[in-house]
Amino acid sequence: MTQAARPYIRMNGAGNAFIVVQAFEAPFHPTEAEVRALAAPEVGLGGFDQLIGVEPSESADAFMRVWNADGSMVQTCGNALRCVGWLLLEATGKEEVVIDTLGGPTTARRAGDHQVTVDMGQPRLDWTEVPLAEEMDTRGIELQVGPIDAPLLHTPGAVSMGNPHVVFFTDQQDDAFVRGSGSLIEHHPLFPEGVNVGFARVIDRGHIRLRVWERGAGLTLACGTGACAALVATARRGLTERKATVVVDGGELIIDWDEASGHVFMTGPVETERTGLLPQS
Ligand SMILES: N[C@H](CCC[C@H](N)C(=O)O)C(=O)O
């Protein structure tokens, strides 16, 4: 992959860190090793949770490709949809844009200054859609997590937002516990495609405090699909309303699981940090 003078924009969505690469003029298809190399702190990009490629699309305003920092290419990324949505809304002057991903098309619309709402579609709630390795009720799955104190991690919810999530209802959210449990569960055999691991504390029926150990990226300041999955999991348990503020380390996301359409809408901030050129490989 020749990286000569390929521009990027460093952005974040509620702290979720992205390097966004414009791939309209020339394809951008880094190998897993090249993605990992770009994520290395010494490369000078500042590290990232996900690397994002924005490509032309026949059926949408753009196609967004997502790589985790570990190099794995994944279906979608909620916070990146909001960031890329902002760039497209600004560039086109439209009130709404369509962004296609491997997880399917989504729409993004302006929700205020540097605020974007994305329609994340319907959550997938059957065990075969998460996916799980065996049939279970996804409102509360049975999961043995090795040496970890099971009562703290009892019958989590499992949800796909186009990517797999498991959501624990626990008051314990310190770094050691989230990192220790998350890294164990991310590759648990119950999740054949791996899983993003959410730790949700219900504050009240309209507020959730959430931390997420992300598949392929580790503990991040925010996870958009994770916030959607947490709201769906808590609402299915009757612990919250279908609309709530999800408080993540990097800010707040408003998640609304619309009853009529079944779609999950996510609203939150986007920030453009800086632009630069990718290093030549
Ligand atoms: N780590 C996720 C992709 C990024 C999701 C997250 N950054 C978001 O905002 O949804 C996965 O492997 O499915």
The ligand as an SDF file (V2000), in Angstrom:
LIG
                    3D

 13 12  0  0  0  0  0  0  0  0999 V2000
  -15.1750   -2.3870   18.1480 N   0  0  0  0  0  0  0  0  0  0  0  0
  -16.4030   -2.5100   17.3460 C   0  0  0  0  0  0  0  0  0  0  0  0
  -16.3800   -1.5080   16.1600 C   0  0  0  0  0  0  0  0  0  0  0  0
  -16.4270   -0.0410   16.6320 C   0  0  0  0  0  0  0  0  0  0  0  0
  -17.6770    0.2670   17.4000 C   0  0  0  0  0  0  0  0  0  0  0  0
  -17.6840    1.5700   18.2050 C   0  0  0  0  0  0  0  0  0  0  0  0
  -16.4940    2.3730   18.1800 N   0  0  0  0  0  0  0  0  0  0  0  0
  -18.9360    2.3780   17.9040 C   0  0  0  0  0  0  0  0  0  0  0  0
  -18.9210    3.6130   18.0270 O   0  0  0  0  0  0  0  0  0  0  0  0
  -19.9730    1.7340   17.5870 O   0  0  0  0  0  0  0  0  0  0  0  0
  -16.5330   -3.9530   16.8110 C   0  0  0  0  0  0  0  0  0  0  0  0
  -15.5060   -4.6370   16.7010 O   0  0  0  0  0  0  0  0  0  0  0  0
  -17.6590   -4.3400   16.5010 O   0  0  0  0  0  0  0  0  0  0  0  0
  1  2  1  0
  2  3  1  0
  2 11  1  0
  3  4  1  0
  4  5  1  0
  5  6  1  0
  6  7  1  0
  6  8  1  0
  8  9  2  0
  8 10  1  0
 11 12  2  0
 11 13  1  0
M  END
$$$$
